[in-house]
């Protein structure tokens, strides 16, 4: 098995990131900025537009960027939320199946490896996680 847990500074550096899953909702912030500007442009007496725009800009600037997963040509990297120095490197050819587990309180992405081990990462959007996993591991998706 080449897939393993390792320190982030030991990741291969020669490969280019093809896709990334980030917990910072940048797209939502951009929509809020555009909505705030639209409120301000169409109704100059309405202070909500200015307020929404300012709050969205501040949130976009100061909210930290948290990378959860990165996808490369031959492998993916799952980052540990609690310990930023550890990550799990998983080669695509060693993945037996993957499943998105949706729950009332929490969502998870479960990746089963060919040796029987399982890697789990907490998730937040079925659409984002499934679209990226289908892009790289389409034939390994196991329905619940």
N, CA and C atoms as an extended XYZ file, in Angstrom:
432
Properties=species:S:1:pos:R:3:atomname:S:1:resname:S:1:resid:I:1 pbc="F F F"
N         0.841       -1.190        0.000 N   UNK     1
C         0.000        0.000        0.000 CA  UNK     1
C         0.882        1.248        0.000 C   UNK     1
N         0.634        2.099       -0.970 N   UNK     2
C         1.362        3.369       -1.034 CA  UNK     2
C         0.615        4.466       -0.295 C   UNK     2
N        -0.708        4.310       -0.129 N   UNK     3
C        -1.503        5.307        0.579 CA  UNK     3
C        -1.120        5.290        2.054 C   UNK     3
N        -0.987        6.494        2.642 N   UNK     4
C        -0.524        6.545        4.027 CA  UNK     4
C        -0.804        7.897        4.644 C   UNK     4
N        -0.737        7.924        5.971 N   UNK     5
C        -0.828        9.186        6.706 CA  UNK     5
C         0.579        9.752        6.818 C   UNK     5
N         0.707       11.040        6.583 N   UNK     6
C         2.023       11.660        6.678 CA  UNK     6
C         1.896       13.120        7.062 C   UNK     6
N         3.015       13.735        7.306 N   UNK     7
C         3.066       15.163        7.641 CA  UNK     7
C         2.922       15.982        6.360 C   UNK     7
N         2.306       17.142        6.465 N   UNK     8
C         2.056       17.965        5.285 CA  UNK     8
C         3.343       18.421        4.607 C   UNK     8
N         4.404       18.607        5.356 N   UNK     9
C         5.657       19.042        4.741 CA  UNK     9
C         6.336       17.911        3.959 C   UNK     9
N         5.863       16.675        4.100 N   UNK    10
C         6.414       15.542        3.354 CA  UNK    10
C         5.631       15.220        2.085 C   UNK    10
N         4.631       16.020        1.753 N   UNK    11
C         3.865       15.787        0.527 CA  UNK    11
C         4.747       16.008       -0.696 C   UNK    11
N         4.524       15.238       -1.760 N   UNK    12
C         5.275       15.485       -2.992 CA  UNK    12
C         4.991       16.898       -3.501 C   UNK    12
N         6.026       17.614       -3.890 N   UNK    13
C         5.849       19.011       -4.287 CA  UNK    13
C         5.891       19.216       -5.796 C   UNK    13
N         6.210       18.178       -6.555 N   UNK    14
C         6.361       18.355       -8.000 CA  UNK    14
C         5.034       18.310       -8.760 C   UNK    14
N         3.967       17.855       -8.136 N   UNK    15
C         2.685       17.735       -8.831 CA  UNK    15
C         1.829       18.983       -8.662 C   UNK    15
N         0.980       19.226       -9.656 N   UNK    16
C         0.107       20.393       -9.648 CA  UNK    16
C        -1.284       20.010       -9.139 C   UNK    16
N        -1.866       20.855       -8.313 N   UNK    17
C        -3.213       20.629       -7.793 CA  UNK    17
C        -4.214       20.816       -8.937 C   UNK    17
N        -5.057       19.804       -9.172 N   UNK    18
C        -6.060       19.871      -10.228 CA  UNK    18
C        -7.403       20.384       -9.713 C   UNK    18
N        -7.717       20.079       -8.462 N   UNK    19
C        -8.966       20.542       -7.847 CA  UNK    19
C        -8.759       20.602       -6.343 C   UNK    19
N        -9.597       21.398       -5.697 N   UNK    20
C        -9.472       21.615       -4.269 CA  UNK    20
C       -10.851       21.799       -3.664 C   UNK    20
N       -11.058       21.266       -2.473 N   UNK    21
C       -12.292       21.521       -1.733 CA  UNK    21
C       -11.919       22.380       -0.538 C   UNK    21
N       -12.529       23.551       -0.476 N   UNK    22
C       -12.208       24.556        0.521 CA  UNK    22
C       -13.463       24.835        1.338 C   UNK    22
N       -13.319       24.968        2.644 N   UNK    23
C       -14.466       25.209        3.512 CA  UNK    23
C       -14.892       26.676        3.561 C   UNK    23
N       -14.111       27.558        2.966 N   UNK    24
C       -14.462       28.980        2.940 CA  UNK    24
C       -15.476       29.209        1.815 C   UNK    24
N       -16.659       29.722        2.135 N   UNK    25
C       -17.700       29.901        1.108 CA  UNK    25
C       -17.507       31.165        0.268 C   UNK    25
N       -16.460       31.216       -0.518 N   UNK    26
C       -16.134       32.403       -1.318 CA  UNK    26
C       -17.240       32.761       -2.310 C   UNK    26
N       -17.842       31.747       -2.921 N   UNK    27
C       -18.914       31.993       -3.887 CA  UNK    27
C       -20.104       32.687       -3.214 C   UNK    27
N       -20.447       32.251       -2.021 N   UNK    28
C       -21.546       32.864       -1.268 CA  UNK    28
C       -21.218       34.320       -0.924 C   UNK    28
N       -19.984       34.583       -0.535 N   UNK    29
C       -19.584       35.956       -0.228 CA  UNK    29
C       -19.685       36.848       -1.463 C   UNK    29
N       -19.296       36.328       -2.618 N   UNK    30
C       -19.393       37.112       -3.857 CA  UNK    30
C       -20.852       37.429       -4.188 C   UNK    30
N       -21.740       36.462       -3.989 N   UNK    31
C       -23.167       36.699       -4.225 CA  UNK    31
C       -23.689       37.773       -3.273 C   UNK    31
N       -23.283       37.708       -2.011 N   UNK    32
C       -23.719       38.721       -1.042 CA  UNK    32
C       -23.199       40.111       -1.412 C   UNK    32
N       -21.965       40.181       -1.884 N   UNK    33
C       -21.410       41.474       -2.315 CA  UNK    33
C       -22.215       42.025       -3.485 C   UNK    33
N       -22.518       41.191       -4.462 N   UNK    34
C       -23.306       41.632       -5.623 CA  UNK    34
C       -24.722       42.040       -5.214 C   UNK    34
N       -25.335       41.281       -4.298 N   UNK    35
C       -26.679       41.644       -3.822 CA  UNK    35
C       -26.645       42.980       -3.081 C   UNK    35
N       -25.640       43.170       -2.229 N   UNK    36
C       -25.516       44.422       -1.493 CA  UNK    36
C       -25.324       45.606       -2.420 C   UNK    36
N       -24.490       45.425       -3.446 N   UNK    37
C       -24.293       46.500       -4.419 CA  UNK    37
C       -25.575       46.778       -5.201 C   UNK    37
N       -26.322       45.729       -5.535 N   UNK    38
C       -27.593       45.919       -6.246 CA  UNK    38
C       -28.590       46.672       -5.368 C   UNK    38
N       -28.666       46.327       -4.078 N   UNK    39
C       -29.553       47.056       -3.163 CA  UNK    39
C       -29.177       48.529       -3.123 C   UNK    39
N       -27.891       48.810       -3.056 N   UNK    40
C       -27.419       50.194       -2.960 CA  UNK    40
C       -27.669       50.970       -4.256 C   UNK    40
N       -27.428       50.345       -5.400 N   UNK    41
C       -27.581       51.023       -6.689 CA  UNK    41
C       -29.046       51.343       -6.966 C   UNK    41
N       -29.941       50.406       -6.682 N   UNK    42
C       -31.347       50.592       -7.031 CA  UNK    42
C       -32.150       51.346       -5.984 C   UNK    42
N       -31.630       51.471       -4.762 N   UNK    43
C       -32.343       52.202       -3.725 CA  UNK    43
C       -31.302       52.878       -2.826 C   UNK    43
N       -30.909       54.093       -3.175 N   UNK    44
C       -29.833       54.797       -2.480 CA  UNK    44
C       -30.159       55.106       -1.024 C   UNK    44
N       -31.438       55.160       -0.670 N   UNK    45
C       -31.804       55.466        0.711 CA  UNK    45
C       -31.789       54.226        1.597 C   UNK    45
N       -31.606       53.053        1.017 N   UNK    46
C       -31.627       51.806        1.769 CA  UNK    46
C       -30.219       51.488        2.291 C   UNK    46
N       -30.019       51.529        3.613 N   UNK    47
C       -28.675       51.260        4.164 CA  UNK    47
C       -28.320       49.765        4.173 C   UNK    47
N       -29.288       48.901        3.895 N   UNK    48
C       -29.014       47.457        3.923 CA  UNK    48
C       -27.986       47.048        2.869 C   UNK    48
N       -28.021       47.668        1.729 N   UNK    49
C       -27.075       47.338        0.671 CA  UNK    49
C       -25.641       47.589        1.079 C   UNK    49
N       -25.400       48.730        1.695 N   UNK    50
C       -24.058       49.067        2.159 CA  UNK    50
C       -23.636       48.111        3.270 C   UNK    50
N       -24.554       47.837        4.191 N   UNK    51
C       -24.258       46.946        5.310 CA  UNK    51
C       -23.907       45.539        4.824 C   UNK    51
N       -24.728       44.975        3.938 N   UNK    52
C       -24.485       43.622        3.415 CA  UNK    52
C       -23.156       43.568        2.672 C   UNK    52
N       -22.867       44.573        1.872 N   UNK    53
C       -21.612       44.607        1.115 CA  UNK    53
C       -20.406       44.663        2.043 C   UNK    53
N       -20.450       45.515        3.038 N   UNK    54
C       -19.325       45.658        3.970 CA  UNK    54
C       -19.115       44.375        4.770 C   UNK    54
N       -20.192       43.797        5.272 N   UNK    55
C       -20.064       42.550        6.047 CA  UNK    55
C       -19.500       41.423        5.177 C   UNK    55
N       -19.960       41.302        3.949 N   UNK    56
C       -19.469       40.245        3.056 CA  UNK    56
C       -17.995       40.448        2.714 C   UNK    56
N       -17.586       41.675        2.483 N   UNK    57
C       -16.171       41.956        2.173 CA  UNK    57
C       -15.290       41.645        3.378 C   UNK    57
N       -15.715       42.048        4.556 N   UNK    58
C       -14.939       41.764        5.770 CA  UNK    58
C       -14.846       40.254        6.001 C   UNK    58
N       -15.957       39.552        5.837 N   UNK    59
C       -15.943       38.093        6.022 CA  UNK    59
C       -15.043       37.419        4.997 C   UNK    59
N       -15.067       37.888        3.778 N   UNK    60
C       -14.240       37.288        2.732 CA  UNK    60
C       -12.751       37.513        3.005 C   UNK    60
N       -12.414       38.665        3.537 N   UNK    61
C       -11.009       38.983        3.796 CA  UNK    61
C       -10.490       38.269        5.050 C   UNK    61
N       -11.257       38.276        6.119 N   UNK    62
C       -10.752       37.794        7.403 CA  UNK    62
C       -11.087       36.342        7.728 C   UNK    62
N       -12.030       35.755        7.038 N   UNK    63
C       -12.343       34.348        7.307 CA  UNK    63
C       -11.212       33.480        6.757 C   UNK    63
N       -10.662       32.583        7.579 N   UNK    64
C        -9.522       31.791        7.115 CA  UNK    64
C        -9.924       30.775        6.044 C   UNK    64
N        -8.992       30.496        5.163 N   UNK    65
C        -9.198       29.505        4.112 CA  UNK    65
C        -8.780       28.148        4.657 C   UNK    65
N        -9.697       27.186        4.655 N   UNK    66
C        -9.435       25.856        5.188 CA  UNK    66
C        -9.570       24.842        4.054 C   UNK    66
N        -8.439       24.343        3.582 N   UNK    67
C        -8.449       23.337        2.520 CA  UNK    67
C        -8.705       21.984        3.157 C   UNK    67
N        -9.737       21.296        2.677 N   UNK    68
C       -10.095       19.988        3.224 CA  UNK    68
C        -9.519       18.848        2.386 C   UNK    68
N        -9.575       19.011        1.064 N   UNK    69
C        -9.076       17.974        0.163 CA  UNK    69
C        -8.422       18.625       -1.050 C   UNK    69
N        -7.403       17.965       -1.566 N   UNK    70
C        -6.768       18.374       -2.810 CA  UNK    70
C        -6.683       17.161       -3.723 C   UNK    70
N        -6.913       17.386       -5.007 N   UNK    71
C        -6.884       16.310       -5.988 CA  UNK    71
C        -5.734       16.548       -6.955 C   UNK    71
N        -4.932       15.516       -7.156 N   UNK    72
C        -3.795       15.554       -8.067 CA  UNK    72
C        -4.027       14.528       -9.173 C   UNK    72
N        -3.075       14.376      -10.059 N   UNK    73
C        -3.219       13.456      -11.183 CA  UNK    73
C        -3.372       11.998      -10.726 C   UNK    73
N        -2.564       11.556       -9.747 N   UNK    74
C        -2.551       10.157       -9.340 CA  UNK    74
C        -3.099        9.899       -7.945 C   UNK    74
N        -3.328       10.937       -7.170 N   UNK    75
C        -3.742       10.738       -5.778 CA  UNK    75
C        -4.533       11.936       -5.285 C   UNK    75
N        -5.152       11.757       -4.106 N   UNK    76
C        -5.831       12.847       -3.413 CA  UNK    76
C        -5.247       12.965       -2.020 C   UNK    76
N        -5.389       14.132       -1.431 N   UNK    77
C        -4.888       14.397       -0.083 CA  UNK    77
C        -6.060       14.882        0.755 C   UNK    77
N        -6.270       14.212        1.890 N   UNK    78
C        -7.304       14.607        2.846 CA  UNK    78
C        -6.587       15.216        4.062 C   UNK    78
N        -6.931       16.455        4.377 N   UNK    79
C        -6.270       17.138        5.487 CA  UNK    79
C        -7.038       16.917        6.778 C   UNK    79
N        -6.290       16.805        7.859 N   UNK    80
C        -6.860       16.616        9.185 CA  UNK    80
C        -7.301       17.966        9.724 C   UNK    80
N        -8.574       18.079       10.091 N   UNK    81
C        -9.103       19.356       10.572 CA  UNK    81
C        -8.512       19.741       11.929 C   UNK    81
N        -8.313       18.769       12.804 N   UNK    82
C        -7.825       19.060       14.148 CA  UNK    82
C        -6.327       19.345       14.170 C   UNK    82
N        -5.559       18.575       13.430 N   UNK    83
C        -4.108       18.725       13.409 CA  UNK    83
C        -3.683       19.121       12.001 C   UNK    83
N        -3.349       20.379       11.818 N   UNK    84
C        -3.035       20.912       10.490 CA  UNK    84
C        -1.734       20.357        9.909 C   UNK    84
N        -0.917       19.690       10.725 N   UNK    85
C         0.355       19.169       10.223 CA  UNK    85
C         0.241       17.770        9.639 C   UNK    85
N        -0.891       17.083        9.857 N   UNK    86
C        -1.085       15.727        9.347 CA  UNK    86
C        -2.063       15.709        8.182 C   UNK    86
N        -1.867       14.756        7.281 N   UNK    87
C        -2.788       14.555        6.178 CA  UNK    87
C        -2.715       13.093        5.749 C   UNK    87
N        -3.646       12.698        4.905 N   UNK    88
C        -3.662       11.335        4.386 CA  UNK    88
C        -3.563       11.419        2.875 C   UNK    88
N        -2.579       10.730        2.321 N   UNK    89
C        -2.368       10.670        0.880 CA  UNK    89
C        -2.963        9.343        0.394 C   UNK    89
N        -3.901        9.415       -0.544 N   UNK    90
C        -4.594        8.228       -1.040 CA  UNK    90
C        -4.443        8.168       -2.552 C   UNK    90
N        -3.858        7.085       -3.045 N   UNK    91
C        -3.723        6.889       -4.487 CA  UNK    91
C        -5.039        6.371       -5.055 C   UNK    91
N        -5.420        6.873       -6.227 N   UNK    92
C        -6.698        6.517       -6.834 CA  UNK    92
C        -6.822        5.021       -7.101 C   UNK    92
N        -5.734        4.378       -7.491 N   UNK    93
C        -5.813        2.957       -7.816 CA  UNK    93
C        -5.965        2.075       -6.576 C   UNK    93
N        -5.806        2.629       -5.376 N   UNK    94
C        -5.980        1.877       -4.139 CA  UNK    94
C        -7.336        2.106       -3.490 C   UNK    94
N        -8.191        2.897       -4.122 N   UNK    95
C        -9.530        3.156       -3.593 CA  UNK    95
C       -10.467        2.065       -4.079 C   UNK    95
N       -11.101        1.367       -3.126 N   UNK    96
C       -12.078        0.333       -3.481 CA  UNK    96
C       -13.432        0.979       -3.783 C   UNK    96
N       -13.850        1.928       -2.934 N   UNK    97
C       -15.113        2.636       -3.154 CA  UNK    97
C       -15.144        3.881       -2.277 C   UNK    97
N       -16.065        4.759       -2.595 N   UNK    98
C       -16.289        5.940       -1.764 CA  UNK    98
C       -17.790        6.200       -1.692 C   UNK    98
N       -18.201        6.766       -0.566 N   UNK    99
C       -19.614        7.042       -0.322 CA  UNK    99
C       -19.745        8.364        0.412 C   UNK    99
N       -20.742        9.142        0.023 N   UNK   100
C       -21.073       10.354        0.764 CA  UNK   100
C       -22.189        9.983        1.734 C   UNK   100
N       -21.927       10.115        3.028 N   UNK   101
C       -22.897        9.762        4.062 CA  UNK   101
C       -23.536       11.042        4.563 C   UNK   101
N       -24.829       11.164        4.309 N   UNK   102
C       -25.559       12.357        4.691 CA  UNK   102
C       -26.336       12.084        5.970 C   UNK   102
N       -26.189       12.964        6.960 N   UNK   103
C       -26.886       12.792        8.227 CA  UNK   103
C       -27.548       14.076        8.668 C   UNK   103
N       -28.370       13.978        9.682 N   UNK   104
C       -29.078       15.152       10.183 CA  UNK   104
C       -28.121       16.149       10.832 C   UNK   104
N       -27.120       15.640       11.541 N   UNK   105
C       -26.179       16.523       12.232 CA  UNK   105
C       -24.889       16.760       11.467 C   UNK   105
N       -24.383       15.723       10.818 N   UNK   106
C       -23.096       15.821       10.124 CA  UNK   106
C       -23.110       15.006        8.844 C   UNK   106
N       -22.296       15.451        7.898 N   UNK   107
C       -22.077       14.700        6.664 CA  UNK   107
C       -20.631       14.217        6.671 C   UNK   107
N       -20.409       13.066        6.027 N   UNK   108
C       -19.075       12.498        5.941 CA  UNK   108
C       -18.814       11.975        4.545 C   UNK   108
N       -17.565       11.994        4.152 N   UNK   109
C       -17.123       11.304        2.959 CA  UNK   109
C       -16.315       10.115        3.446 C   UNK   109
N       -16.758        8.922        3.081 N   UNK   110
C       -16.123        7.684        3.498 CA  UNK   110
C       -15.407        7.082        2.301 C   UNK   110
N       -14.098        6.902        2.423 N   UNK   111
C       -13.288        6.319        1.356 CA  UNK   111
C       -12.761        4.981        1.857 C   UNK   111
N       -13.157        3.899        1.171 N   UNK   112
C       -12.698        2.560        1.526 CA  UNK   112
C       -11.534        2.185        0.611 C   UNK   112
N       -10.429        1.752        1.231 N   UNK   113
C        -9.250        1.379        0.476 CA  UNK   113
C        -9.258       -0.118        0.170 C   UNK   113
N        -8.445       -0.531       -0.782 N   UNK   114
C        -8.432       -1.926       -1.216 CA  UNK   114
C        -7.913       -2.878       -0.141 C   UNK   114
N        -7.174       -2.381        0.848 N   UNK   115
C        -6.690       -3.240        1.927 CA  UNK   115
C        -7.670       -3.335        3.092 C   UNK   115
N        -8.840       -2.715        2.973 N   UNK   116
C        -9.866       -2.782        4.012 CA  UNK   116
C        -9.903       -1.581        4.934 C   UNK   116
N        -8.915       -0.724        4.899 N   UNK   117
C        -8.914        0.483        5.734 CA  UNK   117
C        -9.939        1.476        5.204 C   UNK   117
N       -10.400        2.335        6.108 N   UNK   118
C       -11.348        3.384        5.750 CA  UNK   118
C       -10.791        4.730        6.179 C   UNK   118
N       -10.977        5.722        5.338 N   UNK   119
C       -10.631        7.105        5.674 CA  UNK   119
C       -11.914        7.916        5.638 C   UNK   119
N       -12.124        8.715        6.676 N   UNK   120
C       -13.354        9.508        6.794 CA  UNK   120
C       -12.971       10.968        6.963 C   UNK   120
N       -13.696       11.827        6.253 N   UNK   121
C       -13.515       13.269        6.422 CA  UNK   121
C       -14.898       13.896        6.570 C   UNK   121
N       -14.996       14.837        7.479 N   UNK   122
C       -16.263       15.543        7.663 CA  UNK   122
C       -16.510       16.419        6.447 C   UNK   122
N       -17.740       16.430        5.966 N   UNK   123
C       -18.085       17.151        4.743 CA  UNK   123
C       -19.183       18.174        5.033 C   UNK   123
N       -19.464       19.013        4.042 N   UNK   124
C       -20.475       20.051        4.232 CA  UNK   124
C       -21.396       20.220        3.038 C   UNK   124
N       -21.054       19.669        1.876 N   UNK   125
C       -21.879       19.846        0.691 CA  UNK   125
C       -21.788       18.613       -0.193 C   UNK   125
N       -22.883       17.918       -0.321 N   UNK   126
C       -22.912       16.714       -1.150 CA  UNK   126
C       -22.560       17.046       -2.597 C   UNK   126
N       -23.047       18.148       -3.094 N   UNK   127
C       -22.793       18.538       -4.482 CA  UNK   127
C       -21.305       18.756       -4.739 C   UNK   127
N       -20.633       19.498       -3.891 N   UNK   128
C       -19.215       19.795       -4.081 CA  UNK   128
C       -18.371       18.537       -3.965 C   UNK   128
N       -18.603       17.756       -2.930 N   UNK   129
C       -17.795       16.559       -2.722 CA  UNK   129
C       -18.042       15.517       -3.809 C   UNK   129
N       -19.306       15.281       -4.153 N   UNK   130
C       -19.589       14.260       -5.167 CA  UNK   130
C       -19.106       14.677       -6.548 C   UNK   130
N       -19.206       15.942       -6.884 N   UNK   131
C       -18.734       16.359       -8.211 CA  UNK   131
C       -17.225       16.175       -8.335 C   UNK   131
N       -16.471       16.515       -7.288 N   UNK   132
C       -15.023       16.321       -7.335 CA  UNK   132
C       -14.641       14.849       -7.294 C   UNK   132
N       -15.299       14.074       -6.463 N   UNK   133
C       -14.979       12.647       -6.400 CA  UNK   133
C       -15.360       11.949       -7.709 C   UNK   133
N       -16.476       12.319       -8.304 N   UNK   134
C       -16.867       11.721       -9.588 CA  UNK   134
C       -15.901       12.109      -10.703 C   UNK   134
N       -15.316       13.259      -10.604 N   UNK   135
C       -14.344       13.691      -11.616 CA  UNK   135
C       -13.106       12.784      -11.628 C   UNK   135
N       -12.667       12.347      -10.449 N   UNK   136
C       -11.441       11.555      -10.363 CA  UNK   136
C       -11.688       10.073      -10.092 C   UNK   136
N       -12.792        9.736       -9.448 N   UNK   137
C       -13.088        8.345       -9.086 CA  UNK   137
C       -14.526        7.979       -9.440 C   UNK   137
N       -14.923        8.226      -10.665 N   UNK   138
C       -16.302        8.020      -11.088 CA  UNK   138
C       -16.763        6.580      -10.914 C   UNK   138
N       -15.964        5.628      -11.302 N   UNK   139
C       -16.376        4.225      -11.283 CA  UNK   139
C       -16.280        3.591       -9.885 C   UNK   139
N       -15.879        4.324       -8.875 N   UNK   140
C       -15.720        3.776       -7.516 CA  UNK   140
C       -16.837        4.222       -6.578 C   UNK   140
N       -17.801        5.002       -7.069 N   UNK   141
C       -18.875        5.522       -6.218 CA  UNK   141
C       -19.804        4.387       -5.806 C   UNK   141
N       -20.015        4.250       -4.503 N   UNK   142
C       -20.924        3.248       -3.969 CA  UNK   142
C       -22.120        3.980       -3.381 C   UNK   142
N       -23.296        3.708       -3.915 N   UNK   143
C       -24.517        4.358       -3.428 CA  UNK   143
C       -24.880        3.807       -2.059 C   UNK   143
N       -25.522        4.654       -1.250 N   UNK   144
C       -25.958        4.208        0.078 CA  UNK   144
C       -27.170        3.334       -0.007 C   UNK   144
